[in-house]
Amino acid sequence: MKVYLVVLNWNGIDLIEACLDSLEKQTYPAEVIVIDNGSTDGSKELLEKKYPNIHLFKEAKNHGFAGGVNIGIKFAMENGADAVALLNNDAVAEKNWLENLVNSLEDQPEVGIVTSRLTQMDKKHLDSTGDFYTIWGMPFPRGRNQKADGAFLKREYIFGASGGASLYRTKMFKDIGIFDETFFAYLEDVDISFRAQLAGWKVSYEPSAVAYHHISATSSRMGSFSRYHTVKNFHLLYLKNMPGYLFWKYLPLFILHSIRLGVSSTVRGGLLAYLKGWFKALLLLPKTLVLRWKIQGKRKVKISYIDSVLTHSRPRRIPPVKTD
């Protein structure tokens, strides 16, 4: 299986070396693509000097996560990739991380995405073992902040994969498309997982593929930027993907959580960012409805199956999405 590794960098000069050094030690051969998203901190110069063997794309502006990784995905597909791995620039992979992802993907031809066991840098607590998506329209990471010992040790199908450390089958990309650049950043990985599920592709968690992650090491610096995009994309995600009668069945819960986001944003001083995100989603409604028609037209699974992979219970304590 021919694999390319895509790393997105934005002002990550203090993070990118550890990430790329871990990729140089991988036991599975793969070419590395780094997309520099308009960094101004010297990252590009460092990458050119220290890593001459990578494919470096020096972008003049920030394309966001979706637009940035899409540059790398397109390059990989044009060069015959069977699969594309994504790793955040603030993550470090174990040396057999990619090999174990590839083995998992090869073992499961029905799977379009395999995601990793991401732990926090202390190696004692989990960051993510994939994503849940609730009937409230609210995604959240599986296992966030739980103790890593003895938890989530089984390969299994899940709803969604973290874009921070996953392997994507290019055959799936050809079927459902790549990341939606309207999202720019945040929840785009949940969106592509939802589209994969609708089109009949499974998403799998591979516990033997281990990486370590600085949680929100980059995004936490963005302030209201992340709140704006999270709110916008929360609405787009549901409107695009929730199929058939489930759309109407869970719409009251979705609206209730949208209001809850507004209240939470107000309390935390982020009302303006919330309103901007909400109105942007409204402006994008015509485009979103066209995308919905295309996505639902590709649906190959029963609506009851989608209902079965959603999370129906609301957890008592939802790990917070970092927006400040």
C-alpha positions as CSV (number, residue, x, y, z in Angstrom):
1,M,0.0,0.0,0.0
2,K,1.5,3.3,-1.1
3,V,1.1,5.9,1.7
4,Y,1.7,9.6,2.0
5,L,1.9,11.5,5.3
6,V,0.4,15.0,5.4
7,V,1.4,17.4,8.2
8,L,-0.2,20.9,8.4
9,N,1.9,23.6,9.9
10,W,0.9,27.1,11.0
11,N,3.4,29.0,13.2
12,G,4.5,25.8,14.8
13,I,8.2,26.3,15.0
14,D,8.2,25.1,18.6
15,L,6.3,21.9,17.7
16,I,7.0,20.8,14.2
17,E,10.5,19.3,14.7
18,A,9.4,16.7,17.3
19,C,6.5,15.8,14.9
20,L,8.7,15.3,11.8
21,D,11.5,13.6,13.8
22,S,8.9,11.0,14.9
23,L,7.8,10.5,11.3
24,E,11.4,9.9,10.1
25,K,11.6,6.9,12.5
26,Q,8.4,5.2,11.2
27,T,8.8,1.5,10.4
28,Y,6.5,1.8,7.4
29,P,7.9,3.7,4.4
30,A,6.0,6.8,3.4
31,E,6.7,10.2,1.8
32,V,6.0,13.2,3.9
33,I,4.2,16.2,2.7
34,V,4.2,19.4,4.9
35,I,1.8,22.2,4.1
36,D,3.0,25.5,5.6
37,N,-0.2,27.6,6.1
38,G,1.4,31.0,5.8
39,S,3.6,30.8,8.9
40,T,5.5,34.0,10.0
41,D,7.5,32.5,12.8
42,G,10.4,31.0,10.8
43,S,8.8,27.6,10.3
44,K,9.3,27.6,6.5
45,E,13.0,28.4,6.8
46,L,13.4,25.7,9.4
47,L,11.6,23.1,7.3
48,E,13.7,23.9,4.2
49,K,17.0,23.7,6.1
50,K,16.4,20.6,8.3
51,Y,14.1,18.5,6.2
52,P,15.2,18.6,2.6
53,N,13.5,15.3,1.7
54,I,10.0,16.3,2.5
55,H,7.5,17.7,-0.1
56,L,7.1,21.3,1.3
57,F,4.2,23.5,0.1
58,K,4.9,27.1,1.2
59,E,1.5,28.8,1.1
60,A,1.2,32.5,1.2
61,K,-1.9,32.5,3.3
62,N,-3.7,30.3,5.9
63,H,-6.1,28.0,4.2
64,G,-7.4,26.5,7.4
65,F,-7.2,22.9,8.3
66,A,-9.5,21.7,5.6
67,G,-8.0,23.7,2.8
68,G,-4.4,23.0,3.9
69,V,-4.6,19.2,4.2
70,N,-6.6,19.1,0.9
71,I,-3.5,20.5,-0.9
72,G,-1.5,17.5,0.5
73,I,-4.3,15.0,-0.2
74,K,-4.6,16.1,-3.8
75,F,-0.8,15.8,-4.3
76,A,-0.8,12.4,-2.8
77,M,-3.7,11.2,-5.0
78,E,-2.1,12.6,-8.1
79,N,1.0,10.5,-7.3
80,G,-0.8,7.2,-6.8
81,A,-1.4,7.1,-3.1
82,D,-3.6,4.3,-1.8
83,A,-3.9,6.0,1.5
84,V,-3.1,9.3,3.1
85,A,-2.2,9.7,6.8
86,L,-2.8,13.0,8.6
87,L,-0.8,14.0,11.7
88,N,-1.1,17.2,13.6
89,N,2.1,19.3,13.9
90,D,1.6,19.2,17.7
91,A,1.6,15.4,17.8
92,V,4.4,12.9,18.1
93,A,3.9,9.3,16.7
94,E,5.3,6.0,18.0
95,K,7.6,4.4,15.5
96,N,5.1,1.7,14.5
97,W,2.2,4.2,14.4
98,L,1.8,4.3,10.6
99,E,2.5,0.5,10.2
100,N,-0.3,-0.4,12.6
101,L,-2.7,2.0,10.9
102,V,-1.9,0.5,7.5
103,N,-2.2,-3.1,8.7
104,S,-5.6,-2.2,10.2
105,L,-6.8,-0.6,6.9
106,E,-5.6,-3.6,4.9
107,D,-7.3,-6.0,7.3
108,Q,-10.6,-4.2,6.8
109,P,-11.6,-3.5,3.2
110,E,-14.9,-2.1,4.3
111,V,-13.1,0.6,6.3
112,G,-12.4,4.0,4.8
113,I,-10.8,5.7,7.8
114,V,-8.7,4.3,10.7
115,T,-8.0,6.5,13.6
116,S,-5.3,6.3,16.3
117,R,-5.1,6.1,20.0
118,L,-4.1,9.7,20.9
119,T,-2.9,10.2,24.4
120,Q,-2.0,13.5,26.1
121,M,1.7,14.3,26.4
122,D,1.8,13.0,30.0
123,K,1.0,9.6,28.5
124,K,-1.3,9.0,31.5
125,H,-4.5,10.4,30.0
126,L,-6.3,10.0,26.7
127,D,-6.9,12.8,24.3
128,S,-9.0,11.0,21.7
129,T,-9.8,7.5,20.5
130,G,-12.1,8.8,17.8
131,D,-15.3,10.9,17.9
132,F,-18.9,10.4,19.1
133,Y,-21.7,12.3,17.4
134,T,-24.8,12.9,19.5
135,I,-28.4,13.3,18.6
136,W,-28.0,16.8,19.9
137,G,-25.7,17.5,16.9
138,M,-22.8,17.7,19.2
139,P,-19.5,15.8,18.6
140,F,-17.0,15.1,21.3
141,P,-13.9,13.0,21.6
142,R,-14.1,9.4,22.9
143,G,-12.1,9.0,26.1
144,R,-11.0,12.6,26.5
145,N,-9.2,13.0,29.9
146,Q,-9.7,9.4,30.9
147,K,-6.8,7.5,32.4
148,A,-5.0,5.7,29.6
149,D,-4.2,2.5,31.4
150,G,-6.6,-0.3,30.5
151,A,-9.0,1.8,28.5
152,F,-10.0,1.6,24.9
153,L,-7.8,-1.3,24.0
154,K,-10.0,-3.1,21.4
155,R,-10.1,-2.5,17.7
156,E,-13.7,-1.5,16.9
157,Y,-16.0,0.4,14.6
158,I,-16.7,4.0,15.8
159,F,-18.6,7.0,14.5
160,G,-15.8,9.3,13.6
161,A,-12.0,9.7,13.3
162,S,-9.8,12.5,14.6
163,G,-8.2,14.4,11.8
164,G,-5.2,14.9,14.0
165,A,-3.9,11.3,13.6
166,S,-5.8,9.1,11.1
167,L,-5.3,7.2,7.9
168,Y,-7.7,7.7,5.0
169,R,-8.3,5.4,2.1
170,T,-8.0,7.3,-1.2
171,K,-10.7,5.1,-2.8
172,M,-13.0,6.6,-0.2
173,F,-12.0,10.2,-1.1
174,K,-12.8,9.4,-4.7
175,D,-16.2,8.2,-3.6
176,I,-17.3,11.0,-1.2
177,G,-14.8,13.8,-1.8
178,I,-12.1,15.3,0.4
179,F,-12.5,17.7,3.3
180,D,-15.1,20.5,3.0
181,E,-13.2,23.8,2.8
182,T,-16.2,25.7,3.9
183,F,-15.5,24.5,7.4
184,F,-12.0,26.0,7.3
185,A,-11.2,24.6,10.7
186,Y,-12.9,22.6,13.4
187,L,-15.3,19.7,13.0
188,E,-14.3,19.0,9.4
189,D,-13.0,15.6,10.5
190,V,-16.4,14.8,12.0
191,D,-18.0,15.9,8.7
192,I,-16.0,13.6,6.5
193,S,-16.6,10.7,8.9
194,F,-20.3,11.4,8.7
195,R,-20.2,11.4,4.9
196,A,-18.2,8.2,4.9
197,Q,-20.8,6.5,7.2
198,L,-23.6,7.6,4.9
199,A,-21.8,6.3,1.8
200,G,-21.3,2.9,3.4
201,W,-17.7,3.2,4.6
202,K,-16.8,2.1,8.1
203,V,-14.6,4.1,10.5
204,S,-12.4,2.0,12.7
205,Y,-10.3,2.7,15.9
206,E,-6.9,1.0,16.0
207,P,-5.5,0.9,19.6
208,S,-2.0,-0.2,18.6
209,A,-1.5,3.0,16.6
210,V,-0.3,5.4,19.3
211,A,0.5,9.0,19.1
212,Y,0.9,11.8,21.7
213,H,-0.8,15.1,21.4
214,H,-0.4,18.6,22.9
215,I,-4.2,19.4,23.2
216,S,-5.0,22.6,21.4
217,A,-1.4,23.7,21.4
218,T,-2.1,25.7,18.2
219,S,-5.8,26.4,18.1
220,S,-6.0,27.6,21.7
221,R,-4.1,30.7,20.6
222,M,-6.9,31.8,18.3
223,G,-9.5,33.0,20.8
224,S,-12.8,34.0,19.2
225,F,-11.6,32.6,15.9
226,S,-12.2,29.0,17.1
227,R,-15.6,29.9,18.6
228,Y,-16.8,31.4,15.4
229,H,-15.8,28.4,13.3
230,T,-17.0,25.9,15.8
231,V,-20.5,27.5,15.9
232,K,-20.7,27.8,12.2
233,N,-19.6,24.3,11.6
234,F,-21.8,22.8,14.3
235,H,-24.8,24.0,12.2
236,L,-23.4,23.0,8.8
237,L,-22.5,19.5,10.1
238,Y,-26.1,18.7,11.1
239,L,-27.8,20.4,8.1
240,K,-25.6,18.6,5.6
241,N,-25.5,15.2,7.0
242,M,-28.4,14.2,9.3
243,P,-30.5,11.9,7.0
244,G,-34.2,11.6,6.4
245,Y,-36.6,11.5,9.3
246,L,-33.7,11.7,11.8
247,F,-33.2,15.3,10.7
248,W,-36.7,16.2,11.9
249,K,-36.7,13.8,14.8
250,Y,-33.6,15.3,16.5
251,L,-34.1,18.9,15.2
252,P,-35.6,20.1,18.6
253,L,-32.5,18.8,20.4
254,F,-30.2,20.4,17.9
255,I,-32.0,23.8,18.2
256,L,-31.8,23.4,22.0
257,H,-28.1,22.8,21.9
258,S,-27.6,25.7,19.5
259,I,-29.3,28.0,22.1
260,R,-27.1,26.4,24.8
261,L,-24.0,27.3,22.8
262,G,-25.3,30.9,22.6
263,V,-25.8,31.1,26.4
264,S,-22.4,29.6,27.0
265,S,-20.8,32.0,24.6
266,T,-22.5,34.9,26.3
267,V,-21.3,33.9,29.7
268,R,-17.7,33.5,28.5
269,G,-17.7,36.8,26.7
270,G,-17.9,35.3,23.2
271,L,-21.4,36.3,22.1
272,L,-20.2,38.3,19.1
273,A,-18.2,35.3,17.8
274,Y,-21.3,33.1,18.3
275,L,-23.5,35.4,16.4
276,K,-21.0,35.8,13.6
277,G,-20.8,32.0,13.3
278,W,-24.6,31.6,13.4
279,F,-25.1,34.2,10.7
280,K,-22.4,32.8,8.5
281,A,-24.1,29.4,8.7
282,L,-27.3,31.1,7.7
283,L,-25.6,32.8,4.7
284,L,-24.2,29.4,3.6
285,L,-27.6,27.8,3.8
286,P,-28.3,27.7,0.0
287,K,-24.9,26.1,-0.6
288,T,-25.4,23.7,2.3
289,L,-28.7,22.5,1.0
290,V,-27.1,21.7,-2.4
291,L,-24.4,19.8,-0.6
292,R,-27.0,18.0,1.5
293,W,-28.8,16.9,-1.7
294,K,-25.6,15.5,-3.1
295,I,-24.5,13.8,0.1
296,Q,-27.9,12.2,0.7
297,G,-28.0,11.1,-2.9
298,K,-24.9,9.0,-2.2
299,R,-26.3,7.4,0.9
300,K,-26.0,3.6,0.7
301,V,-27.0,2.6,4.2
302,K,-30.3,2.5,6.0
303,I,-31.3,5.5,8.1
304,S,-31.7,3.1,11.0
305,Y,-28.0,2.2,10.7
306,I,-27.1,5.9,11.0
307,D,-29.3,6.1,14.1
308,S,-27.5,3.1,15.6
309,V,-24.1,4.8,15.3
310,L,-25.2,8.1,16.9
311,T,-24.8,8.6,20.7
312,H,-28.2,8.9,22.2
313,S,-27.3,9.6,25.8
314,R,-25.9,12.9,26.8
315,P,-22.9,12.4,29.1
316,R,-23.0,14.1,32.5
317,R,-19.7,15.9,31.8
318,I,-18.8,16.6,28.3
319,P,-15.1,17.3,27.8
320,P,-14.9,20.9,26.8
321,V,-14.0,22.1,23.3
322,K,-11.2,24.7,23.8
323,T,-12.4,28.0,22.4
324,D,-10.5,30.5,24.4
